[in-house]
Amino acid sequence: MKRWIPLFTALLLAACSGSTSFVEELPNIYPDYIGVTVPAGIAPLNFNLPEDYDRVFVRVTGDNGGEIKVRGRWADFPVRKWHELTERNAGAALHFTVLGRKNGLWKQWRDFIVYVSDVPLDDYGVTYRKIAPGYTTYSTIGIYQRDIHTFLEEPIIESTLTPGQCMNCHTANATDPSQFLFHLRGRHGATLIQKDGVREWVTTKTDSTLGNVAYCYWHPEGRWFAGSINPVRQCFWTGDQRTIEVFDLASDLVIMDMNDHSLVVDPRFTTTDYLESSPAFTPDGKTLYFCKAKAFEVPRFVDSIRYDLMRTSFDDQTGALGDIETVIPASREGHSIAFPRPSYDGRWLMYNQADFGVFPISHKEADLWLMDLQTGESRPIDEVNSPFSESFHNWSGNSRWFLFSSRREDGLYVQIWIASIDENGHCTKPFVLPQKNPHKYYHSTLYSFNAPDFTRERVRFDTRGVYREVFSDERIQATVKQ
Amino acid sequence: MNKRYGILTSSLLGLAVFAFWMWGYPQALSYQEQNQLFLFTWDYLLERLSLPGGFADWLSEFLVQFFYYRWAGALILALLAVLLQRLVWRAARKTGSEDRRSLYALSFVPSLLMLVYQGDVEVLLSYPVALILATALCPLMARARWHNLWIIPLGWWLVGPAIAVPVLYTVIRNRKGADLLMLGWLVLTAFLEYRLLASQYPARDAFLGINYYRLVESLPALQVIIPAVTLTVILLCGLGIRLRHPGVWGGLAAILLILGTWIGVHYSYGKDTHETLAYDWLIRNGRYADVLERAAKYQPNNPVSACSVNFCLFTQGQLNTRLTEFYQCGTGGLVLPSIRDNLSDVTSAELLWMMGMPNITLQYCFDLQESIQNGRKSGRFMSRIAECNIVNGWYDRAEKYLDILEHSLFYRKWAKERNYMIRDEVRVAADPVYSYIRSVRFKEDFITVYSSLDLMMAVLYNQNKNNFMAAEYYQAWQRLKTLEDVQ
């Protein structure tokens, strides 16, 4: 195959008027897809050259055969041909030859490679919330789903339908959209829980708890979900390194039994001296991971709050929680842990580590870490971390891919990045969620992609029904389990 | 009717409306302009066209961007008022009657009613624009016959529910049973378009106008009354009623219209709201002394006005000498806390910027912009957001905002200059404003608390004795605190 490359190159050059210069550098493409690993069937990795290049010519060939050639203002690959090429080259590499025209002169860069994994990414797409990455106010907000095999994005629910109601993160049960929940804040606030198309609106605040549940995680069997109750506040920094700090005035942890809408309120998880947050069940449903920190006066000592990674056993018959065990005493080392997420195959646990606090997205130093659940060893995932914040993350249905939020683009606007992980825990270079015209899309959007997750199938949601029910105020009042 | 008479009276209407906005309420024009950011991009057009009424919305935003200059805003609103009146009269003439002069004065009613309605600053220009487009369609739809099969759904999508005016006009004018089907067709196609393409909006919003009014969950009665009056006026004028003394009736009608409009304006233009807006407009244009002059005559008793007047006192070097001459409401009227609306914190953001607190300015401006309830952005606020990012050295973020502003008409040049400047520390340092803000800003990174704002001012002054603004505001804060304690 390689012997044909000079011929193809000559043909490419013939196609381009004027002389072409060759440079040994890699092209400066946006997004940086050079050397990334993608699943077969992912949406095309369209990319842009810097703005002063008015024309681009790209030829992609696969180790296992196949070819795509495109030309235009940016590299815009046809979806069907792209899928054929990536599927044919699963487990092999794609070679990109890129030419760009600037001031009428063509330039060809060194070819680069994109690897196509032989491990599929079976999920339909991703869900996320789009919100302005700001301060205390938002104008429009919405939960969306995106087909990761194409560029199709659909709203699940937007704030235009329920004005005045802020919506929290959409939480599915291990990527299964037939069971999910999200909390709606505001005058008509409640937690919407949908299972197999049946919706329930539950008021999870009781006389014995601080408020409604916020950060939730489903038990794999679907009967229970764990949630933290945390009145969130914000404060602001004066320097030129950071702007906002998000903290909890208090934070407790409860378990909800969907059979009778009762809350398991364990006094060990509702003390005022400690903050409990970010619960997550293991895939066997026997263990609950969560984060715990000593409480300090806030916002005065907000930078003293550091969360450790904890776990406790869980009885899925009674909802009882067992002995509490410290897994990673991060606070002793001057760190703080958030969002533990066990992989669905039970092999790994991914979490965030920052210098302090519960909201890593506003911490530039926040990184992703990976714990081997067989050995208990942890390491920062240097393959995917950046000098900017890496934050919320989730696993794909087969646990061989993961996505995460990152502010690496400009330090503020959050994007979704995807990477794969092999049996030994080695991760590949991540790629940003592809877009039809990536530079235009990411550079002009004023939204952050918040709380992303994979979704096994397309989420089906009756927006009209939801609209009627939101304003009807008919709610199921949660009780405290005796 | 004499053609010259028609032109003369329409011109008088135009002149009156122009004078009204040019000298009476120019602040409302500024408010409209700062609550939107029209972009010359296809994406912007497509985003507007993705909703019912989107073309009227896009067209109105195109026009409102010119409100950046008050004479242009006043001229546009005057032309729209004349256009509506002429279109109403044109539609009436098309009904076939010969002598129509007797009720000619009625053709001014929709334009004058619109003027009254626009006393509510949350009324968007897309509403009169939609009504004008709909009225223009009246004669066309009355003759279109089967073409109405596509005109009606397209019209509903482009101008919104105002399309009901020409549909009803056609049904009533033609008085044919078949035309009644048009109403059913309108309802059916509007419902289908709504369910298929706009289901993320409540049905009430879609069928009464998504972008006719800025505030969500609100529907002023005039939004329904004005189209109904417009239709009634067209049909009444079209009846060709012959009055015995048309000159006398015409004169009487003119007096009644002027009187009615005056009363309507008097009650619909909230004095405090428009005075507060006037302060903001004057401050935006650097006319600080004019604010004090106005406030000396009348000052609304609210924290926003107190903050604006105090800021203008500072700019005139009178903050501590004349502080008690004006309305005060404690330290909350010196610098406002973060308030979730699109106006209250504008002056606070401005003064905190000048004092050397770019991060709080950034917070305030971001929240101001996000508080625009119909989700639009603001050229004014986005410019300041970009500047805060430049001062902090966050050039990637600044570039994002500047590139967006480059697609606008009146912020383009400014944004291009900043885009040229960023990432070049020599150029940024050479900018007198940015270098000053950098020189007076906090040197330490700590958490801000509104209740300790006076201490923060003291910190600013202590670290840079040239920051006399921080010192003067600190003194004023202490005086107001003492006054509060006494009261």
Boltz contact constraints between the chains, C-beta under 6 A:
constraints:
  - contact:
      token1: [A, 132]
      token2: [B, 370]
      max_distance: 6.0
  - contact:
      token1: [A, 134]
      token2: [B, 366]
      max_distance: 6.0
  - contact:
      token1: [A, 134]
      token2: [B, 370]
      max_distance: 6.0
  - contact:
      token1: [A, 135]
      token2: [B, 363]
      max_distance: 6.0
  - contact:
      token1: [A, 135]
      token2: [B, 366]
      max_distance: 6.0
  - contact:
      token1: [A, 135]
      token2: [B, 367]
      max_distance: 6.0
  - contact:
      token1: [A, 136]
      token2: [B, 367]
      max_distance: 6.0
  - contact:
      token1: [A, 137]
      token2: [B, 340]
      max_distance: 6.0
  - contact:
      token1: [A, 137]
      token2: [B, 367]
      max_distance: 6.0
  - contact:
      token1: [A, 137]
      token2: [B, 370]
      max_distance: 6.0
  - contact:
      token1: [A, 137]
      token2: [B, 371]
      max_distance: 6.0
  - contact:
      token1: [A, 138]
      token2: [B, 370]
      max_distance: 6.0
  - contact:
      token1: [A, 139]
      token2: [B, 370]
      max_distance: 6.0
  - contact:
      token1: [A, 139]
      token2: [B, 372]
      max_distance: 6.0
  - contact:
      token1: [A, 139]
      token2: [B, 375]
      max_distance: 6.0
  - contact:
      token1: [A, 140]
      token2: [B, 375]
      max_distance: 6.0
  - contact:
      token1: [A, 155]
      token2: [B, 200]
      max_distance: 6.0
  - contact:
      token1: [A, 158]
      token2: [B, 200]
      max_distance: 6.0
  - contact:
      token1: [A, 160]
      token2: [B, 200]
      max_distance: 6.0
  - contact:
      token1: [A, 160]
      token2: [B, 201]
      max_distance: 6.0
  - contact:
      token1: [A, 161]
      token2: [B, 200]
      max_distance: 6.0
  - contact:
      token1: [A, 163]
      token2: [B, 216]
      max_distance: 6.0
  - contact:
      token1: [A, 163]
      token2: [B, 217]
      max_distance: 6.0
  - contact:
      token1: [A, 235]
      token2: [B, 447]
      max_distance: 6.0
  - contact:
      token1: [A, 236]
      token2: [B, 359]
      max_distance: 6.0
  - contact:
      token1: [A, 236]
      token2: [B, 363]
      max_distance: 6.0
  - contact:
      token1: [A, 236]
      token2: [B, 448]
      max_distance: 6.0
  - contact:
      token1: [A, 237]
      token2: [B, 445]
      max_distance: 6.0
  - contact:
      token1: [A, 238]
      token2: [B, 359]
      max_distance: 6.0
  - contact:
      token1: [A, 238]
      token2: [B, 442]
      max_distance: 6.0
  - contact:
      token1: [A, 238]
      token2: [B, 445]
      max_distance: 6.0
  - contact:
      token1: [A, 238]
      token2: [B, 446]
      max_distance: 6.0
  - contact:
      token1: [A, 238]
      token2: [B, 448]
      max_distance: 6.0
  - contact:
      token1: [A, 239]
      token2: [B, 445]
      max_distance: 6.0
  - contact:
      token1: [A, 240]
      token2: [B, 392]
      max_distance: 6.0
  - contact:
      token1: [A, 240]
      token2: [B, 393]
      max_distance: 6.0
  - contact:
      token1: [A, 243]
      token2: [B, 359]
      max_distance: 6.0
  - contact:
      token1: [A, 299]
      token2: [B, 447]
      max_distance: 6.0
  - contact:
      token1: [A, 410]
      token2: [B, 396]
      max_distance: 6.0
  - contact:
      token1: [A, 410]
      token2: [B, 397]
      max_distance: 6.0
  - contact:
      token1: [A, 412]
      token2: [B, 397]
      max_distance: 6.0
  - contact:
      token1: [A, 463]
      token2: [B, 199]
      max_distance: 6.0
